[in-house]
């Protein structure tokens, strides 16, 4: 099976440490925040999952700037969202067709600990 790895980042080895490597696919939006010989610190989001289009339907467009603080907090605290078994949208304006607005409001976050 061939892996579809499109992106890579390397920290070169030094005399004592063997170096680091990180690979990711185009489905992942990743930026390197900081690195040294012992770690690679990244900011990651899954395209289509944490970029919010699936979290709102109808009404005014989703404002990414107003939610930026939330996603920064989640990334900085290493929390993960536990997916809902009820579906993406938890709120509705109870209208139909082009007047319908659906939004994801409730979230459950957890750490590995």
N, C-alpha and C positions, 0 to 999 in steps of 0.2 A: 504494500500500500504506500502510495506516495503522499507525503505531507504537503499541504498547501501553505507553506510559510512564505510570506511576502516581505516581512520586515525583520531586521536584526539589529542588535546593539551589543557591543563587546567592550569589556574592560580588560585591557592587556595584562598578562601575568607579570609579576615582578619576581624577585629572587626567592621569596618565601611563599607567596600566595599564587595559586595556579590560574587566576583569572576568572572572569564571569562572562556568561553569554545569556542573552534574552532574545527569544524569537516570538513573533506574533503575526496573526493573519490580518487581512484587511477588514475583517468583521469587528476588530477591536480598535478603538480610538485610544492610542497610547502616546503619552509624552513623557520624556525623561525629566524628572525634577532635579535630581542630584545623584551623583554616584562617586564611589571611590573604590579602593581595592577590595572592600568587604561587602558592599551592597550596591544595588541599583534601586533607587526610589522612583516610582512612576505614578502617574495619574492616568487612570484607565476608565473607560466607559465602553459599553457594548453598543454599537450603532443600532439604533432602532429600539433599544431597551431603555437606556438612561438618557437619551436625548429628547424624550418626552412626546413625540408625536402620537404615540399609542396611549398617552395619558389624558388626552383631551380630544373631543370630537365636537365640532360645531362652535358657534359663537365667535368671539374674538380669537385671533390666533394665539397660540401658547407663547407667553413672554419668557424666553430663556433667561433674560437678565434678571427678572424678579425671582427666579428659582436658583440663581447662581449660588447664593449663600448656602442654600440647603445642600446642593451637590458638593460644594467645597467642604462643608461640615462632615458629610458622610465620608468623603475621601480622606480627610485629615484624621478622622477618628477610627478609620479602618472598619467601619460598619458595613454590613451587607443587608440588602433588603430580602426578606423572606416573601416569596411570591404568594399571592392570594389564590385560594382555590375558587373564589367567587367570580373570577374574571377581572378584566382590566378596570372597568368603570364602577365606582361605588355610589356615584351621585348622578341624578338626572333632573332636568327641569320639567319632566313629565310632558314634553311636547313631542310632536311627530314631524317627520320629514325634514325640511330645511330649517325648521325652528328648533329642532332637537339639539340639546347640549348635554354631553356626557363628560364626566371628569373622574379621574382617580384622585381621591382625597386621602384615604386611609392608608397607612403604611406600617409595617412591622419591621424593625431593624434589630439586628443582633450582631454580636462579635463572636469570633471563634471561641473565645473563653466562655 
